[in-house]
């Protein structure tokens, strides 16, 4: 029998949980969430089926993610001093000014975490970007995965990214350290911050969730006031886009996130250099070799100013900085109005945008119909640390996607039988 294209895919959508299993799963999710001070109603549950990924494929992707991490961190170290390239990366003028005064002893970075977004195409895997400042999806790769795995015999879980990150913080800061998880605004409905803070406490540290305005700086150390007591933070974890920092109110000393801080940070402001989606535009100017990035795994990337027309359907427009599909426009997928506005902005402010060669994504047959999957793979301190999927009806993986648990274990032959 001739194999179909679906039979050749390295993953398959698992059978959905039964109504009884789904009810039990959500009950456990609610119970576990309450242990972390998270209201069950605050969670958006993942799809009721996992993505089952061939174990050998996972090992290959894990190695690729680790190589990508090593190369991009080396590029970051070089880019810190390459102020001649910062405008081409799309960095705001205020951030470029900070780097002009950067010194090697500025703002020590540690416990570095990031997420690579992989897409399966007819030519193999492609990555659309790296999320190097804040890596959303931690809970889907941690708690959601842990609770769904027992329903799928013969499958195993990827590493737990929240636990891996917390252990990296412990190695850097030590037991009993006061760690501040910093959000743009402290909200009651903040699942990722609460879950991470809970895991930090589980690993033997103290943790608080604060906004940048809750921090005061004294002698280049971040001070946190808790009740009547004020303590110096031992490590900061910014769960916010570093490009957003210059928008903080005057007097917030936002520059400390980039230089001048004596407090360790995971991740520091320097991550803005590799968070930029315009990074491929400066590769040829770097001494840092980036062989893994250059092996056609990243689609062709151009500055909008270098294209005769951005209205052709073979280019995807993206803001230099933006996550979860924000500021992404695809001809024929985005609304006509949204695409025209993106094209207009890209023409007026080309250094704030990038054009990426459009690639075909292979759909996966799921219980909900054909879906396009973005596979997010986490690394922490250079080692693979977990995965989760985002499922969408269209090739635009944005805010309206549904998270999907990723499990490992079955080989392609077993998955081919499962499809039938």
HELIX and SHEET records of a PDB file:
HELIX    1   1 UNK A    6  UNK A    8  5                                   3    
HELIX    2   2 UNK A   19  UNK A   35  1                                  17    
HELIX    3   3 UNK A   40  UNK A   42  5                                   3    
HELIX    4   4 UNK A   55  UNK A   80  1                                  26    
HELIX    5   5 UNK A   83  UNK A   85  5                                   3    
HELIX    6   6 UNK A   93  UNK A   99  1                                   7    
HELIX    7   7 UNK A  138  UNK A  139  1                                   2    
HELIX    8   8 UNK A  140  UNK A  144  3                                   5    
HELIX    9   9 UNK A  145  UNK A  149  1                                   5    
HELIX   10  10 UNK A  161  UNK A  173  1                                  13    
HELIX   11  11 UNK A  191  UNK A  202  1                                  12    
HELIX   12  12 UNK A  212  UNK A  214  5                                   3    
HELIX   13  13 UNK A  242  UNK A  247  5                                   6    
HELIX   14  14 UNK A  254  UNK A  257  5                                   4    
HELIX   15  15 UNK A  269  UNK A  271  5                                   3    
HELIX   16  16 UNK A  272  UNK A  275  1                                   4    
HELIX   17  17 UNK A  279  UNK A  285  5                                   7    
HELIX   18  18 UNK A  291  UNK A  294  1                                   4    
HELIX   19  19 UNK A  304  UNK A  306  5                                   3    
HELIX   20  20 UNK A  336  UNK A  348  1                                  13    
HELIX   21  21 UNK A  350  UNK A  352  5                                   3    
HELIX   22  22 UNK A  412  UNK A  419  1                                   8    
SHEET    1   A 4 UNK A  11  UNK A  13  0                                        
SHEET    2   A 4 UNK A  51  UNK A  53 -1                                        
SHEET    3   A 4 UNK A 406  UNK A 408  1                                        
SHEET    4   A 4 UNK A 156  UNK A 157 -1                                        
SHEET    1   B 4 UNK A 124  UNK A 131  0                                        
SHEET    2   B 4 UNK A 113  UNK A 121 -1                                        
SHEET    3   B 4 UNK A 369  UNK A 380 -1                                        
SHEET    4   B 4 UNK A 364  UNK A 366 -1                                        
SHEET    1   C 5 UNK A 124  UNK A 131  0                                        
SHEET    2   C 5 UNK A 113  UNK A 121 -1                                        
SHEET    3   C 5 UNK A 369  UNK A 380 -1                                        
SHEET    4   C 5 UNK A 383  UNK A 392 -1                                        
SHEET    5   C 5 UNK A 402  UNK A 404 -1                                        
SHEET    1   D 4 UNK A 206  UNK A 211  0                                        
SHEET    2   D 4 UNK A 178  UNK A 183  1                                        
SHEET    3   D 4 UNK A 235  UNK A 238  1                                        
SHEET    4   D 4 UNK A 264  UNK A 265  1                                        
SHEET    1   E 3 UNK A 215  UNK A 218  0                                        
SHEET    2   E 3 UNK A 221  UNK A 226 -1                                        
SHEET    3   E 3 UNK A 229  UNK A 232 -1                                        
SHEET    1   F 4 UNK A 301  UNK A 302  0                                        
SHEET    2   F 4 UNK A 353  UNK A 357 -1                                        
SHEET    3   F 4 UNK A 315  UNK A 319 -1                                        
SHEET    4   F 4 UNK A 328  UNK A 330 -1                                        
END                                                                             
